Amino acid sequence: MSTRRTFLTGSASAVAGTLASSQAWAAETSAQPCATEIAGGNWRTVTVPHTWQVEAELADFRGVAWYRRSFHAAESWQECAVRVQFEAVFHTATVWVNGRLVGEHARKGYTAFTLDIAPALHPGQTNFIAVRVDNAFHQHMLPRGRSSDWANDGGIFRPVQLLVTPKTFVERIDVDSVPDRASGDGKLTITAYVRNTGATWWSGKTSFSIAEEERLFKQGFVR
């Protein structure tokens, strides 16, 4: 059974240097390195999803901001694959866990990404995640220069989830459909990508079902 823990809600109370609760993120607009600790500065508590562009004094800010929070990692997670999933961060995100760099998602502010954080975890302890976000205008992405007809709102503006699963898991599923409008039928090609992060071979089978509005159309199994 997989576990999905959601980093969504947070306290609105102010903080000074530390998080108000385990479900809150601390944020600061600063280019100073903040991957390992919260020290000084103007840290405050925010609720993710969040963009600093909704704050009057930061409405025109384009640059670097930091998000940071703590979470507990159970001892049992040593036997699991542990990933953090960001549904969207605009536009560049660099992520550390316990001061260790775990990945970057550059100039793709509207797409989701998932990072493996298991090697950086401290099971049975409080862990810390830090995210460096940059929404500065960039010549290698659209819109070029400072020309824009939509808001490039910086921040972690979509939910963040912690995924705790067995070491062998379905990483993603691709579905291609070719409808036949004349017959009302269609052809589906379903491709599942299974990843094994363990040290031993895995053998098993996957299953799928096709449903619409609680109505089951088809089930199948693939070894």
RALIN-V293020 format. One line per field, one symbol per residue. ss: DSSP state (h for helix, s for strand, l for the rest). A space follows every 10 residues. Layout:
ss = ???
This chain:
ss = llssssslll llllllllll llllssssll llllllllll lllsssllll lhhhlhhhll lllsssssss ssllhhhhhl ssssssllls lsssssslls ssssslllll llsssslhhh lllllsssss ssssllllll llllllllll llllslllls sssssllsss ssssssssss llllssssss ssssssllll lllllsssss ssllssssss ssl
